[in-house]
Structures are given as structure tokens and as C-alpha cells.
Amino acid sequence: MNRNDVADLYPFESHFVRIDGLRYHYLDEGRGAPLLMLHGNPTWSFYFRRLVSAFRERYRVIVPDHMGCGLSDKPDETQYDFRLKSRIKDLDALMTRLAPDQKLTLVVHDWGGMIGLGWAMDHLERIDRLIVMNTAGFFPPRGKTIPQRLRLLRTPNPIMDRAVLHLNLFARAAIHMAPRRRLEPKVRTGLLAPYDTPHNRLATLKFVQDIPLSPRDPSGPIVERVDARLERITQRPVLLIWGAHDFVFDRAYFDEWRRRVPHAEAHWLTEAGHYLLEDAPDNIIGLMQRFLRQPPQGQA
């Protein structure tokens, strides 16, 4: 990808760490208590650009690109297995290097939720606060299933695989369906930039194929463990910020989070969709600023 196309929107210094021979890209901006921000699929660290700019004056903002995404290397299936366990391992390698002993605030969206919570499950002493946006920490709530369009992509088949890899179906559909409002052309360019060839789109396909719906799925046991220990993970202060117009993580997920974490400060944003940081960035920055200024209480 050519970063010059979006340099004014993404004016950050790139950093890399090698993990099993592959380069794992991350942003590391500012100084202070760490804010670890984890993106989903098919976004990348670009999605958090406004948060990075807003918080780097008072915090150390760390934002990795999951392997195969953003500015991280784009391995093939002989080099990387694209499973949840590997993504958690990558994150652990990064945080062991960057902030091995510091408490941090975990900010998660979409797939970043399960990756971050999977990591937090084994590092409870490191988690100071949680900010959760349109994601899950459990299997689909009772009576819910994933949309048919995701179900078609989740089961490998040549037609749908080709549509994602050669036509960029998943990422291109997301820039129209995930935000509530129409994105500016340069923002669309930025979101799509890393996924510019069939090879570079492999991670967007593999994320969908790895969606765990039950303990029998390859990544299901990790979700099962997170689900069972979610109460322990979320004993810290929790901020829920939800884009109301999300065709996957809808009201049922928001309500399940509120049931699981009744002490959480919760906000339902009617002006936002799944890409809520594109729809309501200023509102979300304000909510986060107030939440982060509150003294931590009731931590375990």
C-alpha cells in the first residue's frame, strides 16, 4: 500500500517487531499510562486514527495491526495459521516487549474484542480498565446467529473465496454497510489501502472463516474460556459504547454485555453503525475522556 495517499489522516510513525520471522506493525504514540487499542476485520490501525491523535498528549497509545492486516506482513497459509490463538500469541509477544509490567486500558472493537479478552484472561493483573465497542466476549446470545452473508463466507468454497480475494468483496462491502453515514473518499481509500491485491486480502477471508460459533469450532475453546471467566476480566471499570446500527453486533449483544457487566457505564449511539469511530468520533472521544478521568473503584 502507498501510505502517501492517506498521510494527512495517518501521520504516525510505524514500528515493527518480528514474530516467527514475520513483521508485526504497531503504532506507539505519546507517553503515560498505556491505552491498547485492538481493531477488527477488515479494518486496521487507521480505524483508530482519531483516538490516537486525541489521546497521545496524555497517554501512551499502542495500536497493532493484526498479522495480515494494515502494515503488518501479509503471510500465506504456509507461514501463518490465521487462528485466534495465534493472534493472541502475537499480541502477547508485542506487549511483553513494550509494556511487560504496566497496567493498561484495553480498547476493543469487533475481532479485537476476542483477541484482547483472550489475552486479558491470562493477564488480569495488567488490566486497569476496559472500553468495549461493538464486539463479543461470548458465543452469540441465545437465539442469535450470524447473518447469512457471513455464513456463506465462513464455510470455505471456491466462489466466495474468489469473491473476497479477487473482488475484495468483504472490505468493499464493509465501507458501505458498516458506517451509518457515507464515508469521505479519502477515508474509504485509507480503510481499503492494505487490501489492494488478492494475496493481501487473505486475512480478511480467514478472519471470517475463523468465526467461532460453538466450542467445537477451531477457536471455540478460547471463546469458551473467555466466556467462563468474563466476570473476572470485567471486574474492572468498563465502558460500553455501541453503534446502534450494526447488522452483526446488534442490540442483543449490547444487552448481553449489560447483563454480564451490570456495573458498566453504557452508551447506545443511535447515530452510529458498526464503524462507530467513523460515525461519532467526537462523541466517543468525550465519553472516553470522562471515563478515563474517573478514579478507578471496585477493582479486583
Buried (B, 14 or more C-beta within 10 A) or exposed (E): BEBEEBEEBBEBEBBBBEBEEBBBBBBBBBEEBBBBBBBBBBBBBBBBBBBBBBBBEBBBBBBBBBBBBBBBBBBEEEBBBBBBBBBBBBBBBBBEEBBEEEBBBBBBBBBBBBBBBBBBBEBEEBBBBBBBBBBBBBBBBEEBEBEEBBEEBBEEEEEBBEBBBEEBBBBBBBBEBBBBEEBEEEBBBBBBBBBEEBEBBBBBBBBBBBBBBEBEBEBBBBBBBBBEBBEEBBBBBBBBBBBBBBEBBBEEBBBBBBEBBEEBBBBBBEEBBBBBBBBBBEBBBEBBEEBBEEEEEEEE
